[in-house]
Amino acid sequence: MSAQTFHYESDALPTETVDVVVIGGGAAGLNGALMLARSRRSVVVIDSGTPRNAPAAAMHGFIVLDGTPPPEILRRGRDQVRQYGGRIVFGEVTAAEPAAPSADGDLRFTITLAYGRTLTARRVLVATGLRDVLPEVPGLREHWGHSVVHCPYCHGWEVRDEPIGIVATGPLSVHHAWLFRQLTDDLIYFTHGTELDADTRARFAARNIRIIETDVKEVVNDDGALAGVRLTDDTFVERRILAVATQMRARTEGLEGLKLPMEDLPDNMGRRFASAMAGTTEIPGVWVAGNATDLAAQVGASAAAGALAASHINAMLATADTDAALAAAQRATG
């Protein structure tokens, strides 16, 4: 899906080498930057201003901030990172790759932004998030984030008791049906070319979930509001909310030079950056946090992952700083 872009005042791109560059200005990236800046690390966040949850009116499921508009959360986050000396640069990364190490052997990375601007950093935290891929149903994407939803925990309370339709995309849609059935007694499952086994059909019947196997042709509007769906046999089915299990794909644009390993998830759920404890990767000096590696992470989990990765990065930098200091002292004393 095309992303909505939010513009804001950008800090100047530093000319000196910084400790950490964070690629991505969402919850994971900003919380990682906050932890690093509070540890007196020089940190720069490169943010394209295209958050995944931009279409949503409010963020839910995160204590204290529940109900806050996503742009407001990010604005506060940027302000807090800057409070501790971190920089937020509005821009798009076009290339990221390892560079020649420093004289004492410490790692270096070169990050190139649009219009040829460059930045050198000792470590990299990738927090680019993901992109939701919707099924190609005419009229569907126009309601994305409002009447077309994907997460019962993000949007469920707001759509409770509405006539809801599940537009199936694969096995995950069956799981969706159980969760959205908790929110409404009026639930229809549109198979949309997918298969249902006998056991699932029996379970649907037991929960009064209606099954429609005729394909969905288009989403029907009523003065801008979602009115329902039209099937390929021209039958109209009234619905106010549609739930879709999207295919989730980590944003990788501009990062090919880092050669980060990728992983496809089962049942065509999506594709993510592979990572281990604290967001470490197979590439020395590069960490990943948030939706780019944990496709199911909500705002709270993404922020926590960014903080954990940042603490790990700071510890590794502290070790590198100590090694360099020791080597310098030994050279001075012969």
Secondary structure, DSSP 8 states (H G I E B T S, - for coil): --------------SS-EEEEEE--SHHHHHHHHHHHHTT--EEEEE-S--TTTT-S-B-SSTTTTTB-HHHHHHHHHHHHHHTT-EEEE--EEEEEEE---TT---EEEEEEGGG-EEEEEEEEE---EEEE----TTSGGGBTTTEES-HHHHTGGGTTS-EEEE--SHHHHHHHHHHHTT-S-EEEE-TT----HHHHHHHHHTT-EEE-S-EEEEEEETTEEEEEEETTS-EEE-SEEEE--EEEE--TT-GGG---EEE-GGG-EEEE---GGGB-SSTTEEE-GGGT-TT--HHHHHHHHHHHHHHHHHHHHHHHHHHHHHHHHHHH-
